[in-house]
Amino acid sequence: MGLSEIAAGLELTTKQTERGVATVDDTDVDLDARLRTFEDDLPCTAAAASTVLDRYDAGVSVGDAGEAAALAPVTAAKLLHRCGVEGVTPISPTARRVLRDWLDGRIARADALELTNAEESEFALAAYVETHEPIPELAEAVRRDASAPIAGDALVSKRDALAETMSAGADFQ
């Protein structure tokens, strides 16, 4: 098959047909309104939460983000956890199992504190993280409001969507 056969039936025009694509765009999330809606479930006011999220999104540490909102670092970490930010628990997975044993009443608090090798504030934050789930609506709003996408989530979903088009490393040998 030659190019002339492939191009048969094609024609050039000077105007393009507007077809349009149906889209749903809810990136215009009003994060402050969402924070006010869930203020009773947050460890601080909506205004302080907005400050912490803005500063944390700009790349400052949890402690510095909390300081900008006149909050203790532990309170800022609690807020970030409720807003779906992962990794704010200060203890290891093994220590989290010990903490769960204490929460379930299988061991004494003093034993759990000793076994986790955590400071009082770290233990308290870890207990909060274990006993309070992130608020899905806030997690979604924070994710959409962020100026940069969450790299891990974006890469995983992109990789999953393109899985059939990718070659394995062994294919090149």
N, CA, C and O of each residue as an XYZ file, in Angstrom:
692
protein
N       0.846     -1.164      0.000
C       0.000      0.000      0.000
C       0.895      1.230      0.000
O       1.763      1.363      0.863
N       0.698      2.113     -0.937
C       1.496      3.326     -1.046
C       0.824      4.498     -0.370
O      -0.305      4.406      0.110
N       1.558      5.619     -0.345
C       1.022      6.810      0.284
C      -0.229      7.330     -0.407
O      -1.140      7.841      0.244
N      -0.271      7.200     -1.704
C      -1.444      7.686     -2.436
C      -2.693      6.898     -2.047
O      -3.785      7.463     -1.992
N      -2.546      5.604     -1.777
C      -3.699      4.802     -1.357
C      -4.122      5.152      0.073
O      -5.310      5.173      0.396
N      -3.123      5.427      0.923
C      -3.429      5.801      2.308
C      -4.141      7.149      2.342
O      -5.076      7.344      3.119
N      -3.692      8.087      1.487
C      -4.245      9.429      1.482
C      -5.527      9.541      0.673
O      -6.116     10.621      0.619
N      -5.967      8.487      0.057
C      -7.184      8.544     -0.754
C      -8.366      8.927      0.135
O      -8.562      8.350      1.204
N      -9.132      9.884     -0.308
C     -10.307     10.300      0.433
C     -10.053     11.433      1.415
O     -10.999     11.971      1.989
N      -8.794     11.805      1.619
C      -8.503     12.927      2.497
C      -8.682     14.226      1.736
O      -8.381     14.304      0.545
N      -9.164     15.226      2.412
C      -9.301     16.522      1.771
C      -8.852     17.607      2.721
O      -8.945     17.454      3.939
N      -8.377     18.680      2.180
C      -7.919     19.820      2.968
C      -9.028     20.854      3.042
O      -9.713     21.119      2.054
N      -9.198     21.429      4.207
C     -10.185     22.497      4.364
C      -9.506     23.663      5.057
O      -8.444     23.510      5.660
N     -10.121     24.816      4.965
C      -9.552     25.997      5.603
C     -10.221     26.300      6.932
O      -9.791     27.208      7.643
N     -11.267     25.559      7.281
C     -11.877     25.782      8.587
C     -12.042     24.450      9.299
O     -12.225     23.404      8.675
N     -11.975     24.517     10.601
C     -12.060     23.309     11.414
C     -13.452     23.189     12.009
O     -14.056     24.181     12.417
N     -13.941     21.988     12.051
C     -15.247     21.739     12.643
C     -15.113     21.687     14.156
O     -14.286     20.948     14.690
N     -15.930     22.477     14.844
C     -15.931     22.467     16.303
C     -16.742     21.270     16.779
O     -17.949     21.192     16.549
N     -16.081     20.359     17.430
C     -16.785     19.178     17.923
C     -17.007     19.262     19.425
O     -18.039     18.816     19.926
N     -16.059     19.822     20.138
C     -16.175     19.964     21.589
C     -16.003     18.641     22.310
O     -16.225     17.570     21.744
N     -15.616     18.730     23.529
C     -15.440     17.560     24.370
C     -16.171     17.835     25.675
O     -16.002     18.891     26.285
N     -16.974     16.883     26.090
C     -17.679     17.034     27.362
C     -16.663     16.873     28.491
O     -15.969     15.859     28.569
N     -16.581     17.864     29.351
C     -15.643     17.795     30.468
C     -16.343     18.162     31.762
O     -17.351     18.869     31.771
N     -15.797     17.677     32.827
C     -16.240     18.066     34.156
C     -15.011     18.623     34.843
O     -14.025     17.913     35.041
N     -15.067     19.867     35.198
C     -13.917     20.518     35.812
C     -14.311     21.044     37.175
O     -14.992     22.062     37.292
N     -13.873     20.336     38.207
C     -14.156     20.822     39.550
C     -12.858     21.194     40.264
O     -12.741     21.057     41.482
N     -11.887     21.666     39.483
C     -10.629     22.097     40.078
C     -10.777     23.446     40.773
O      -9.860     23.905     41.454
N     -11.920     24.069     40.602
C     -12.182     25.352     41.236
C     -12.727     25.133     42.644
O     -13.731     25.732     43.030
N     -12.060     24.273     43.405
C     -12.490     23.924     44.749
C     -12.205     25.090     45.686
O     -11.096     25.625     45.702
N     -13.201     25.479     46.462
C     -13.007     26.519     47.466
C     -12.583     25.819     48.751
O     -13.418     25.394     49.550
N     -11.277     25.708     48.933
C     -10.735     24.985     50.080
C     -11.155     25.624     51.396
O     -11.460     24.914     52.355
N     -11.176     26.956     51.457
C     -11.581     27.623     52.690
C     -13.014     27.266     53.080
O     -13.306     27.065     54.258
N     -13.902     27.187     52.096
C     -15.295     26.804     52.380
C     -15.359     25.366     52.881
O     -16.105     25.064     53.812
N     -14.580     24.478     52.266
C     -14.563     23.081     52.735
C     -14.027     22.997     54.161
O     -14.552     22.250     54.986
N     -12.984     23.764     54.442
C     -12.412     23.750     55.789
C     -13.427     24.252     56.812
O     -13.522     23.706     57.911
N     -14.188     25.293     56.457
C     -15.217     25.797     57.377
C     -16.308     24.753     57.594
O     -16.843     24.630     58.696
N     -16.639     24.001     56.543
C     -17.669     22.962     56.660
C     -17.266     21.885     57.659
O     -18.104     21.379     58.404
N     -15.987     21.537     57.674
C     -15.503     20.449     58.534
C     -14.745     20.964     59.760
O     -14.001     20.207     60.384
N     -14.920     22.220     60.109
C     -14.150     22.824     61.192
C     -14.315     22.072     62.519
O     -13.360     21.964     63.288
N     -15.510     21.554     62.792
C     -15.731     20.829     64.047
C     -14.909     19.548     64.127
O     -14.633     19.061     65.224
N     -14.512     18.993     62.977
C     -13.740     17.755     62.939
C     -12.229     18.004     62.921
O     -11.443     17.058     62.965
N     -11.830     19.263     62.858
C     -10.409     19.606     62.772
C      -9.849     19.964     64.146
O     -10.597     20.396     65.023
N      -8.547     19.791     64.339
C      -7.937     20.122     65.631
C      -7.647     21.615     65.809
O      -7.022     22.012     66.793
N      -8.100     22.447     64.856
C      -7.865     23.886     64.930
C      -8.958     24.602     64.142
O      -9.855     23.961     63.593
N      -8.882     25.912     64.088
C      -9.869     26.678     63.326
C      -9.630     26.522     61.822
O      -8.548     26.118     61.396
N     -10.632     26.842     61.040
C     -10.501     26.767     59.583
C      -9.463     27.757     59.078
O      -8.729     27.459     58.136
N      -9.394     28.927     59.692
C      -8.407     29.938     59.274
C      -6.990     29.440     59.518
O      -6.120     29.585     58.659
N      -6.757     28.851     60.694
C      -5.434     28.297     60.992
C      -5.125     27.130     60.050
O      -3.996     26.987     59.580
N      -6.127     26.306     59.781
C      -5.938     25.171     58.875
C      -5.532     25.648     57.487
O      -4.645     25.067     56.861
N      -6.171     26.694     57.012
C      -5.843     27.245     55.697
C      -4.394     27.722     55.650
O      -3.691     27.490     54.666
N      -3.950     28.389     56.717
C      -2.568     28.870     56.788
C      -1.591     27.700     56.768
O      -0.605     27.721     56.032
N      -1.868     26.677     57.581
C      -0.980     25.512     57.637
C      -0.895     24.842     56.265
O       0.197     24.522     55.795
N      -2.035     24.633     55.632
C      -2.042     23.963     54.324
C      -1.316     24.786     53.264
O      -0.583     24.234     52.444
N      -1.516     26.103     53.277
C      -0.825     26.970     52.313
C       0.689     26.908     52.508
O       1.437     26.760     51.542
N       1.129     27.019     53.739
C       2.568     27.004     54.024
C       3.173     25.632     53.731
O       4.264     25.540     53.167
N       2.464     24.563     54.116
C       2.979     23.213     53.880
C       3.059     22.940     52.376
O       4.013     22.323     51.903
N       2.060     23.398     51.637
C       2.062     23.237     50.180
C       3.207     24.017     49.542
O       3.707     23.637     48.483
N       3.620     25.105     50.182
C       4.734     25.907     49.665
C       6.081     25.255     49.953
O       7.111     25.713     49.459
N       6.079     24.180     50.757
C       7.308     23.434     50.960
C       7.960     23.583     52.323
O       9.055     23.064     52.537
N       7.311     24.281     53.254
C       7.913     24.412     54.579
C       7.610     23.174     55.416
O       6.727     22.388     55.073
N       8.330     23.005     56.493
C       8.143     21.843     57.366
C       6.821     21.937     58.109
O       6.190     22.993     58.149
N       6.415     20.829     58.693
C       5.180     20.793     59.472
C       5.268     21.784     60.628
O       4.320     22.524     60.889
N       6.396     21.798     61.314
C       6.570     22.724     62.436
C       6.494     24.178     62.010
O       5.852     24.989     62.676
N       7.146     24.513     60.903
C       7.117     25.898     60.411
C       5.722     26.286     59.926
O       5.293     27.425     60.112
N       5.014     25.341     59.305
C       3.646     25.611     58.855
C       2.744     25.866     60.060
O       1.902     26.763     60.033
N       2.923     25.072     61.119
C       2.149     25.280     62.330
C       2.482     26.613     62.992
O       1.592     27.318     63.467
N       3.766     26.953     63.021
C       4.194     28.211     63.623
C       3.587     29.410     62.904
O       3.226     30.399     63.541
N       3.472     29.327     61.579
C       2.874     30.417     60.806
C       1.408     30.632     61.186
O       0.879     31.735     61.044
N       0.758     29.571     61.670
C      -0.650     29.666     62.068
C      -0.802     29.740     63.586
O      -1.915     29.637     64.101
N       0.310     29.918     64.306
C       0.320     29.970     65.776
C      -0.201     28.666     66.379
O      -0.948     28.674     67.357
N       0.211     27.540     65.774
C      -0.173     26.220     66.266
C       1.072     25.435     66.650
O       2.159     25.658     66.115
N       0.892     24.523     67.577
C       1.982     23.610     67.931
C       2.230     22.662     66.751
O       1.296     22.351     66.012
N       3.461     22.203     66.564
C       3.749     21.270     65.471
C       2.865     20.014     65.504
O       2.481     19.497     64.455
N       2.547     19.532     66.695
C       1.690     18.342     66.816
C       0.296     18.626     66.262
O      -0.287     17.781     65.584
N      -0.236     19.808     66.547
C      -1.560     20.181     66.041
C      -1.534     20.315     64.521
O      -2.473     19.898     63.842
N      -0.464     20.894     63.988
C      -0.334     21.009     62.529
C      -0.268     19.623     61.891
O      -0.863     19.399     60.837
N       0.447     18.697     62.518
C       0.536     17.327     61.993
C      -0.820     16.639     62.045
O      -1.180     15.917     61.115
N      -1.574     16.851     63.114
C      -2.922     16.284     63.219
C      -3.797     16.802     62.080
O      -4.520     16.035     61.444
N      -3.725     18.103     61.829
C      -4.506     18.701     60.749
C      -4.132     18.089     59.403
O      -5.004     17.703     58.624
N      -2.833     18.003     59.136
C      -2.389     17.445     57.857
C      -2.876     16.007     57.702
O      -3.269     15.597     56.610
N      -2.852     15.246     58.787
C      -3.364     13.868     58.729
C      -4.850     13.859     58.369
O      -5.272     13.088     57.508
N      -5.643     14.707     59.021
C      -7.085     14.758     58.740
C      -7.358     15.202     57.304
O      -8.399     14.872     56.735
N      -6.416     15.954     56.719
C      -6.562     16.419     55.336
C      -5.939     15.454     54.328
O      -5.779     15.801     53.158
N      -5.588     14.258     54.769
C      -5.136     13.223     53.850
C      -3.657     13.190     53.545
O      -3.235     12.432     52.671
N      -2.854     13.984     54.231
C      -1.413     13.952     54.017
C      -0.862     12.726     54.732
O      -1.073     12.553     55.933
N      -0.164     11.886     54.000
C       0.363     10.658     54.587
C       1.766     10.881     55.140
O       2.481     11.790     54.719
N       2.138     10.036     56.086
C       3.493     10.072     56.607
C       3.708     10.999     57.785
O       4.854     11.307     58.112
N       2.645     11.459     58.438
C       2.847     12.350     59.576
C       2.981     11.591     60.895
O       3.274     12.198     61.925
N       2.773     10.284     60.877
C       2.953      9.530     62.109
C       4.443      9.403     62.411
O       5.225      9.054     61.526
N       4.842      9.681     63.648
C       6.275      9.703     63.972
C       6.861      8.360     64.387
O       8.029      8.296     64.771
N       6.082      7.292     64.319
C       6.590      6.002     64.781
C       6.608      4.995     63.637
O       5.932      5.166     62.623
N       7.385      3.958     63.824
C       7.562      2.936     62.795
C       6.345      2.008     62.716
O       5.512      2.010     63.622
N       6.233      1.217     61.644
C       5.124      0.260     61.543
C       5.068     -0.730     62.710
O       3.980     -1.077     63.168
N       6.214     -1.182     63.190
C       6.228     -2.100     64.332
C       5.701     -1.395     65.572
O       4.909     -1.965     66.323
N       6.133     -0.170     65.788
C       5.660      0.607     66.927
C       4.159      0.880     66.803
O       3.457      0.947     67.812
N       3.667      1.038     65.576
C       2.225      1.238     65.373
C       1.444      0.002     65.800
O       0.339      0.124     66.330
N       2.001     -1.183     65.577
C       1.321     -2.412     66.036
C       1.261     -2.443     67.564
O       0.250     -2.838     68.143
N       2.337     -2.029     68.204
C       2.352     -1.953     69.673
C       1.307     -0.944     70.139
O       0.563     -1.211     71.083
N       1.248      0.201     69.490
C       0.262      1.224     69.834
C      -1.154      0.675     69.697
O      -2.004      0.919     70.554
N      -1.407     -0.063     68.624
C      -2.738     -0.674     68.432
C      -3.055     -1.670     69.544
O      -4.202     -1.779     69.978
N      -2.037     -2.394     70.002
C      -2.241     -3.311     71.128
C      -2.675     -2.530     72.370
O      -3.559     -2.973     73.102
N      -2.058     -1.372     72.609
C      -2.459     -0.541     73.742
C      -3.882     -0.023     73.539
O      -4.693     -0.060     74.464
N      -4.186      0.456     72.341
C      -5.533      0.970     72.066
C      -6.596     -0.115     72.237
O      -7.720      0.175     72.645
N      -6.246     -1.348     71.929
C      -7.184     -2.475     72.078
C      -7.227     -3.006     73.505
O      -8.009     -3.909     73.803
N      -6.386     -2.448     74.404
C      -6.397     -2.861     75.798
C      -5.611     -4.118     76.096
O      -5.796     -4.716     77.156
N      -4.741     -4.537     75.198
C      -3.959     -5.755     75.414
C      -2.696     -5.519     76.235
O      -2.180     -6.440     76.867
N      -2.196     -4.273     76.224
C      -1.015     -3.955     77.040
C      -1.233     -2.610     77.724
O      -2.080     -1.819     77.311
N      -0.466     -2.369     78.761
C      -0.564     -1.111     79.505
C       0.080      0.027     78.725
O       0.960     -0.197     77.893
N      -0.365      1.251     79.000
C       0.179      2.420     78.300
C       1.674      2.565     78.558
O       2.436      2.856     77.635
N       2.094      2.368     79.786
C       3.519      2.504     80.121
C       4.358      1.508     79.325
O       5.443      1.840     78.848
N       3.846      0.288     79.186
C       4.560     -0.718     78.388
C       4.602     -0.330     76.913
O       5.628     -0.478     76.249
N       3.483      0.163     76.417
C       3.429      0.578     75.006
C       4.380      1.738     74.755
O       5.071      1.766     73.737
N       4.419      2.686     75.668
C       5.316      3.833     75.522
C       6.769      3.386     75.525
O       7.582      3.888     74.748
N       7.091      2.449     76.391
C       8.461      1.935     76.455
C       8.811      1.127     75.203
O       9.900      1.273     74.648
N       7.886      0.279     74.765
C       8.161     -0.571     73.592
C       8.264      0.223     72.291
O       9.017     -0.154     71.393
N       7.517      1.308     72.185
C       7.585      2.117     70.962
C       8.807      3.013     70.950
O       9.208      3.511     69.898
N       9.410      3.223     72.134
C      10.588      4.081     72.256
C      10.288      5.495     71.748
O      11.132      6.146     71.134
N       9.049      5.953     72.024
C       8.605      7.262     71.549
C       8.539      8.244     72.710
O       8.348      7.854     73.862
N       8.698      9.505     72.394
C       8.471     10.578     73.366
C       6.964     10.682     73.601
O       6.166     10.166     72.820
N       6.590     11.355     74.684
C       5.160     11.531     75.004
C       4.398     12.186     73.850
O       3.312     11.735     73.484
N       4.971     13.255     73.275
C       4.290     13.969     72.188
C       4.185     13.104     70.934
O       3.167     13.141     70.243
N       5.221     12.329     70.635
C       5.183     11.427     69.479
C       4.128     10.347     69.684
O       3.387     10.002     68.763
N       4.069      9.820     70.901
C       3.100      8.784     71.220
C       1.676      9.325     71.089
O       0.793      8.652     70.557
N       1.465     10.550     71.584
C       0.141     11.172     71.497
C      -0.264     11.409     70.040
O      -1.407     11.151     69.662
N       0.664     11.895     69.233
C       0.365     12.116     67.813
C       0.062     10.795     67.114
O      -0.889     10.708     66.337
N       0.858      9.776     67.384
C       0.630      8.468     66.766
C      -0.727      7.900     67.177
O      -1.417      7.291     66.359
N      -1.117      8.096     68.450
C      -2.428      7.632     68.919
C      -3.540      8.384     68.196
O      -4.557      7.788     67.842
N      -3.363      9.676     67.973
C      -4.352     10.465     67.234
C      -4.492      9.946     65.799
O      -5.604      9.779     65.298
N      -3.366      9.697     65.152
C      -3.381      9.208     63.767
C      -4.095      7.852     63.682
O      -4.830      7.589     62.731
N      -3.870      7.001     64.682
C      -4.501      5.676     64.690
C      -5.995      5.737     64.979
O      -6.743      4.855     64.555
N      -6.434      6.757     65.689
C      -7.837      6.809     66.104
C      -8.685      7.800     65.310
O      -9.890      7.895     65.543
N      -8.092      8.527     64.391
C      -8.826      9.493     63.568
C      -8.500      9.254     62.097
O      -7.340      9.328     61.690
N      -9.500      8.975     61.327
C      -9.322      8.765     59.889
C      -9.222     10.111     59.177
O      -9.772     11.106     59.650
N      -8.520     10.148     58.037
C      -8.567     11.360     57.219
C     -10.001     11.609     56.743
O     -10.770     10.666     56.555
N     -10.348     12.851     56.555
C     -11.682     13.217     56.070
C     -11.612     13.200     54.543
O     -10.935     14.038     53.947
N     -12.315     12.241     53.898
C     -12.175     12.079     52.438
C     -12.450     13.358     51.643
O     -11.727     13.654     50.692
N     -13.477     14.114     52.014
C     -13.816     15.328     51.271
C     -12.696     16.375     51.372
O     -12.409     17.083     50.408
N     -12.075     16.460     52.544
C     -10.960     17.401     52.694
C      -9.722     16.904     51.959
O      -9.008     17.686     51.332
N      -9.474     15.602     52.040
C      -8.316     15.043     51.334
C      -8.429     15.309     49.840
O      -7.446     15.670     49.192
N      -9.621     15.133     49.297
C      -9.833     15.379     47.862
C      -9.692     16.864     47.544
O      -9.093     17.225     46.532
N     -10.236     17.723     48.395
C     -10.134     19.171     48.161
C      -8.687     19.636     48.244
O      -8.247     20.453     47.434
N      -7.954     19.125     49.211
C      -6.546     19.505     49.347
C      -5.755     19.039     48.137
O      -4.899     19.764     47.630
N      -6.038     17.837     47.679
C      -5.340     17.289     46.522
C      -5.627     18.128     45.275
O      -4.716     18.382     44.487
N      -6.872     18.562     45.083
C      -7.231     19.359     43.908
C      -6.737     20.789     44.020
O      -6.447     21.437     43.015
N      -6.644     21.280     45.257
C      -6.238     22.661     45.459
C      -4.724     22.837     45.362
O      -4.240     23.941     45.116
N      -3.989     21.765     45.552
C      -2.528     21.859     45.547
C      -2.040     22.346     44.190
O      -2.553     21.949     43.144
N      -1.047     23.208     44.234
C      -0.524     23.743     42.974
C       0.266     22.702     42.211
O       0.334     22.765     40.983
N       0.867     21.744     42.905
C       1.602     20.668     42.245
C       0.903     19.352     42.557
O       0.486     19.141     43.696
N       0.763     18.459     41.574
C       0.104     17.196     41.849
C       0.913     16.357     42.823
O       2.128     16.522     42.941
N       0.244     15.472     43.509
C       0.930     14.563     44.419
C       1.651     13.542     43.547
O       1.020     12.726     42.875
N       2.962     13.598     43.568
C       3.779     12.833     42.631
C       3.503     11.340     42.684
O       3.333     10.709     41.641
N       3.457     10.775     43.855
C       3.258      9.335     43.965
C       1.951      8.890     43.344
O       1.929      7.931     42.572
N       0.841      9.580     43.673
C      -0.464      9.217     43.134
C      -0.503      9.383     41.620
O      -1.010      8.517     40.907
N       0.035     10.502     41.131
C       0.006     10.772     39.700
C       0.809      9.735     38.926
O       0.375      9.266     37.874
N       1.980      9.378     39.447
C       2.817      8.408     38.748
C       2.193      7.024     38.741
O       2.245      6.319     37.734
N       1.608      6.637     39.858
C       0.997      5.311     39.927
C      -0.186      5.217     38.986
O      -0.298      4.237     38.249
N      -1.087      6.214     38.985
C      -2.243      6.140     38.112
C      -1.825      6.244     36.645
O      -2.442      5.612     35.788
N      -0.797      7.022     36.343
C      -0.298      7.129     34.974
C       0.304      5.795     34.537
O       0.070      5.329     33.421
N       1.086      5.187     35.438
C       1.699      3.900     35.136
C       0.629      2.837     34.935
O       0.737      2.024     34.017
N      -0.408      2.828     35.780
C      -1.489      1.860     35.644
C      -2.224      2.038     34.315
O      -2.551      1.061     33.642
N      -2.480      3.294     33.943
C      -3.199      3.558     32.703
C      -2.398      3.148     31.471
O      -2.976      2.760     30.456
N      -1.074      3.233     31.556
C      -0.220      2.920     30.413
C       0.463      1.557     30.533
O       1.385      1.261     29.772
N       0.026      0.735     31.467
C       0.693     -0.540     31.748
C       0.836     -1.420     30.506
O       1.872     -2.057     30.313
N      -0.193     -1.457     29.667
C      -0.142     -2.321     28.489
C       0.859     -1.844     27.443
O       1.288     -2.629     26.597
N       1.231     -0.579     27.490
C       2.146     -0.038     26.488
C       3.604     -0.110     26.905
O       4.491      0.186     26.104
N       3.864     -0.498     28.149
C       5.234     -0.500     28.665
C       5.881     -1.857     28.503
O       5.220     -2.894     28.555
N       7.180     -1.831     28.308
C       7.960     -3.048     28.183
C       8.645     -3.332     29.518
O       8.956     -2.417     30.280
N       8.866     -4.580     29.777
C       9.605     -4.943     30.979
C      11.092     -4.782     30.699
O      11.509     -4.804     29.541
N      11.896     -4.620     31.745
C      13.336     -4.453     31.579
C      13.976     -5.642     30.888
O      14.952     -5.477     30.156
N      13.446     -6.833     31.106
C      13.998     -8.036     30.497
C      13.768     -8.069     28.994
O      14.467     -8.791     28.282
N      12.794     -7.296     28.492
C      12.516     -7.280     27.047
C      13.661     -6.688     26.239
O      13.743     -6.922     25.033
N      14.551     -5.925     26.876
C      15.614     -5.246     26.172
C      16.902     -6.053     26.122
O      17.866     -5.617     25.493
N      16.949     -7.203     26.759
C      18.170     -7.984     26.792
C      18.200     -9.012     25.700
O      19.169     -9.763     25.585
